Amino acid sequence: KRNEYDVIHTHQYSPFGLFVIFIARLFAKPVITKLPIAGNLGIQGLKYQSLGRLRHFILMQSTAIVAMSKVSINELGAAKYPAHRVLRVPNGIALREHNKSAGRIAKAKNKQLRIVFVGRIADSKRLDILLRAWEIVIKRCRITTAILEIWGDGPKRVELEALCDELNVSDSV
């Protein structure tokens, strides 16, 4: 299915996340990696872990890395990761800044705007917030060909399906 998507996003650089980065780069797909943690458990701590140098090397193959704190940005600088490939994003996205550009992207490419969440459907993932934001995206952007795919399962699935019905977004989720 590699021709069905444009970018891969991984939320971590666990062994599975590193495997995703490696495979994405093998197939010449851009991959964005979010740094979930900093300090001794972050990039600095990789050197003390099993296969740390290899894990560090694979992480540095990410097309871009999302840093949510100044500590993460500093760690990437110390690791000599190119600054122009660091996406400085606080933990959250201001929707109003992206409304118009999302609509332009969907129209310009004349194809479906497809957003994918992959993960466990549990309270800690706060998918209720994602669905409420999705309702805003659908209303404000007036994108008729936008789809939010949620890949996963978990204890909150039935509740989130009911929320989709309540928000009137079931057709696009």
C-alpha positions in Angstrom: 0.0 0.0 0.0 3.0 2.3 -0.1 1.5 4.2 -3.1 -1.5 5.1 -1.0 0.2 7.5 1.3 2.7 10.4 1.1 4.4 10.6 4.5 4.9 8.3 7.5 4.7 9.6 11.0 6.0 7.7 14.0 5.5 8.8 17.5 8.6 7.3 18.9 11.9 5.7 18.3 11.2 2.4 20.1 12.5 -0.7 18.3 9.2 -0.7 16.3 9.5 3.0 15.5 13.1 2.6 14.4 12.0 -0.3 12.2 9.3 2.0 10.6 12.0 4.7 10.0 14.3 2.1 8.4 11.6 0.6 6.1 10.3 4.1 5.1 13.7 5.2 4.1 14.3 1.9 2.3 11.2 2.6 0.2 12.2 6.3 -0.3 9.2 7.5 1.7 9.6 10.6 3.9 9.2 9.9 7.6 8.5 12.3 10.4 9.5 11.2 13.9 8.3 12.8 17.1 10.6 12.9 20.0 8.5 11.6 22.9 11.0 12.3 25.7 14.3 14.2 26.4 17.2 13.9 28.8 18.7 10.6 29.9 15.7 8.7 28.4 15.9 10.7 25.2 18.6 10.9 22.5 21.3 11.4 25.1 20.4 8.1 26.7 20.5 6.1 23.4 24.3 5.6 23.8 23.7 3.7 27.0 21.1 1.4 25.5 21.6 -1.9 23.7 22.6 -1.2 20.1 22.6 2.5 21.0 24.8 3.7 18.1 22.7 1.8 15.5 19.5 3.1 17.0 20.9 6.6 17.0 22.0 6.2 13.3 18.5 5.0 12.3 16.8 7.8 14.1 18.9 10.4 12.4 17.7 9.0 9.0 14.3 10.6 9.7 13.3 13.1 7.1 12.2 15.5 9.8 12.0 15.3 13.6 9.3 17.0 15.7 10.7 18.6 18.9 8.2 19.7 21.4 10.6 21.4 23.9 13.8 23.4 23.9 15.6 20.4 25.6 14.7 18.2 22.6 15.9 20.9 20.1 19.2 21.2 22.0 19.6 17.4 22.0 19.1 17.3 18.2 21.7 20.1 17.8 24.2 18.2 20.0 23.5 15.1 17.8 24.3 17.3 14.7 20.8 16.7 13.3 20.2 19.4 10.6 18.3 22.3 12.2 16.3 23.0 9.0 14.8 19.5 9.4 13.6 20.0 13.0 9.9 20.9 13.3 9.5 23.0 16.4 6.0 22.2 17.6 4.7 22.7 21.1 2.6 19.8 22.3 -0.5 20.7 20.3 -1.5 22.4 17.0 -3.4 25.6 16.7 -6.1 24.7 14.2 -6.9 28.2 13.0 -3.4 28.5 11.5 -3.9 25.4 9.4 -7.5 25.7 8.2 -6.9 27.4 4.9 -3.8 25.5 3.9 -5.5 22.2 4.4 -8.3 23.2 2.0 -5.7 24.4 -0.5 -3.8 21.2 -0.3 -6.9 19.1 -0.9 -8.0 21.3 -3.9 -4.5 21.6 -5.4 -3.8 17.9 -5.5 -7.4 17.2 -6.5 -7.4 14.2 -4.3 -8.7 13.1 -0.9 -7.2 14.6 2.2 -6.5 11.5 4.4 -5.4 11.7 8.0 -4.5 8.5 9.8 -4.2 7.8 13.5 -2.5 4.5 14.5 -2.6 3.4 18.1 -4.5 2.0 21.0 -8.0 3.4 21.5 -7.7 4.3 25.2 -8.3 7.3 27.5 -4.6 8.3 27.4 -4.7 8.9 23.7 -7.5 11.5 24.0 -9.1 10.6 20.7 -12.2 12.4 21.9 -10.2 15.7 21.4 -9.1 14.5 17.9 -12.8 13.8 17.0 -13.9 17.2 18.3 -11.1 18.9 16.3 -12.1 16.8 13.3 -15.7 18.2 13.5 -14.2 21.7 13.3 -11.9 20.7 10.3 -14.9 19.4 8.4 -17.1 22.5 9.2 -14.5 25.2 8.8 -12.4 23.9 5.9 -15.4 22.8 3.9 -13.3 19.8 2.6 -15.7 17.3 1.2 -13.1 14.7 0.5 -11.5 14.5 3.9 -11.2 11.2 5.7 -9.9 10.5 9.3 -8.9 6.9 9.6 -8.4 5.5 13.1 -6.4 2.2 13.0 -6.5 0.4 16.2 -8.7 -1.0 18.9 -9.2 -0.7 22.6 -11.5 -0.1 25.5 -12.8 3.3 24.2 -13.8 2.1 20.7 -17.6 1.9 21.3 -17.6 5.2 23.2 -15.7 6.9 20.3 -18.0 5.5 17.7 -21.0 7.0 19.6 -19.1 10.3 19.8 -18.7 10.2 16.0 -22.5 9.9 15.7 -23.1 12.7 18.2 -20.7 15.0 16.3 -22.1 14.0 13.0 -18.7 13.0 11.6 -19.3 9.2 11.1 -19.3 9.5 7.3 -15.7 10.9 7.4 -14.2 8.8 10.2 
